[in-house]
Amino acid sequence: MKRYGYRVLIGLWSIAVVALAGCSAQDAGENAYKQGDYAKALAKFSASDTPKSAYYRGLMYYKGEGVPRDAGEAARQFRSAADRGYADAQFDLGTLYAKGDGVPQDKQAALDWYMKAAAGGNNLAPFNIGLMYLNGDGVRQDREAALTWIRKAADLGNERAKSALKTLETK
């Protein structure tokens, strides 16, 4: 029984070491990214298979930071992170679908990704959902649904939503 316990302990330790290595590469990548050292950031993010690293790779490809701008590759990276529940990537992927940038324009896919991002706590997604309902952009126009979603964004601290809400509630 003792030998089995040691094997479990060694296995857990091995997992922890791999996880910490991924985190340290990710942290080093974030630091390099914030300092504008995109070559180092890309190398660190590529060494880490976390959703956050995939998200940053997507940002780099979308903005052309240290790599040629490639919205298609940005969408693939965002999707990798979004499929694993990373709310900011879900939001950005939704935005790509809304615009048809790097992916075919698909308002329903945009709404679906925004909904996932909103459920994950992203404060930009409910605002965009609200705007879609307000303008009838890919959905049936619905002022009450728009106000509900914009209020959610405002409650999450979205300043644009707070401002829009003041305007919309006076009309």
C-alpha positions in Angstrom: 0.0 0.0 0.0 2.9 2.4 0.8 4.4 1.9 -2.7 1.0 2.8 -4.3 0.9 6.0 -2.2 4.4 7.0 -3.4 3.5 6.4 -7.0 0.5 8.6 -6.7 2.6 11.3 -4.9 5.2 11.1 -7.7 2.6 11.3 -10.4 1.0 14.3 -8.8 4.3 16.0 -8.3 5.1 15.4 -12.0 1.8 17.0 -13.0 2.5 20.0 -10.8 5.9 20.5 -12.3 4.5 20.4 -15.8 1.7 22.8 -14.8 4.1 25.2 -13.2 6.4 25.2 -16.2 3.4 26.1 -18.4 2.5 28.9 -16.0 6.0 30.3 -15.8 6.3 30.3 -19.6 2.9 31.9 -19.8 3.9 34.5 -17.1 7.2 35.2 -18.9 5.2 35.6 -22.2 2.8 38.1 -20.6 5.7 40.1 -19.3 7.5 40.1 -22.6 4.2 41.0 -24.4 3.6 44.0 -22.1 7.1 45.2 -22.7 6.7 44.9 -26.5 9.2 42.0 -26.9 6.9 40.1 -29.2 9.4 37.6 -30.4 10.1 36.5 -26.8 6.4 36.6 -26.0 5.5 34.4 -29.0 8.2 31.9 -28.0 7.0 31.7 -24.4 3.3 31.5 -25.4 4.2 28.8 -27.9 5.9 26.8 -25.2 2.7 26.8 -23.1 -0.5 25.0 -24.1 -2.9 27.0 -21.8 -6.0 28.7 -23.0 -4.5 32.1 -22.0 -1.4 31.5 -24.1 -3.5 30.5 -27.1 -5.5 33.7 -26.5 -2.3 35.9 -26.5 -1.1 34.1 -29.7 -4.4 35.0 -31.2 -4.0 38.7 -30.2 -0.6 38.8 -31.7 -1.7 37.4 -35.0 -4.8 39.6 -35.1 -2.8 42.8 -34.4 0.3 41.7 -36.3 2.5 42.0 -33.3 5.8 40.1 -34.0 4.1 38.1 -36.7 2.4 39.0 -40.0 -1.2 40.0 -39.3 -3.3 36.9 -40.0 -7.0 37.1 -38.9 -7.5 33.4 -39.9 -4.7 32.3 -37.6 -6.0 34.6 -34.9 -9.4 32.9 -35.2 -7.8 29.5 -34.9 -5.9 30.5 -31.8 -8.9 32.2 -30.2 -11.0 29.1 -31.0 -8.4 26.9 -29.2 -8.8 29.1 -26.1 -12.5 29.6 -26.5 -13.2 25.9 -26.8 -11.5 25.5 -23.4 -13.7 28.2 -21.8 -11.5 31.3 -21.9 -14.1 34.1 -21.9 -11.9 36.8 -23.5 -11.2 34.5 -26.4 -14.9 33.7 -26.7 -15.6 37.4 -26.9 -12.9 38.0 -29.5 -14.0 35.0 -31.6 -17.5 36.3 -31.5 -16.3 39.7 -32.7 -14.5 38.0 -35.6 -17.7 36.2 -36.6 -19.7 39.5 -36.3 -17.3 41.2 -38.7 -16.4 38.3 -40.9 -12.7 38.9 -40.2 -10.7 35.7 -40.6 -13.9 33.6 -40.6 -17.1 33.8 -42.6 -19.4 36.4 -41.3 -22.0 34.6 -39.1 -24.1 36.7 -36.8 -25.6 33.6 -35.1 -22.1 32.3 -34.3 -21.2 35.7 -33.1 -24.1 35.7 -30.7 -23.4 32.2 -29.5 -19.8 33.1 -28.7 -20.8 36.4 -27.0 -23.3 34.4 -24.9 -20.6 32.0 -23.8 -18.2 34.9 -23.0 -21.0 36.7 -21.0 -21.6 33.5 -19.0 -17.8 33.4 -18.4 -17.8 36.9 -16.9 -16.5 39.0 -19.8 -18.0 42.4 -19.4 -17.9 43.4 -23.1 -20.0 40.5 -24.3 -23.3 41.5 -22.7 -22.9 45.0 -24.2 -22.4 43.6 -27.7 -25.4 41.3 -27.2 -27.4 44.3 -26.1 -26.3 46.2 -29.2 -27.3 43.3 -31.4 -30.8 43.3 -29.9 -31.0 47.1 -30.0 -30.2 47.2 -33.7 -31.7 44.0 -34.8 -28.3 42.8 -36.0 -28.6 39.1 -36.6 -31.5 38.8 -34.1 -35.0 40.1 -33.9 -34.9 43.7 -32.7 -36.0 43.8 -29.0 -35.4 46.9 -27.0 -36.2 45.2 -23.6 -33.7 42.4 -24.3 -31.2 45.1 -25.3 -31.7 47.0 -22.1 -31.4 43.8 -20.0 -28.1 42.9 -21.6 -26.7 46.4 -21.5 -27.6 46.6 -17.8 -25.7 43.4 -17.2 -22.6 44.9 -18.9 -23.0 48.0 -16.8 -23.3 46.0 -13.6 -20.0 44.3 -14.6 -18.3 47.6 -14.8 -18.4 48.2 -18.6 -18.2 52.0 -18.9 -19.6 52.1 -22.5 -22.6 50.2 -21.3 -23.1 52.6 -18.4 -23.0 55.6 -20.8 -25.3 53.9 -23.3 -27.7 53.0 -20.5 -28.1 56.6 -19.4 -28.9 57.6 -23.0 -31.3 54.7 -23.6 -33.2 55.0 -20.4 -34.0 58.7 -21.1 -35.6 57.9 -24.4 
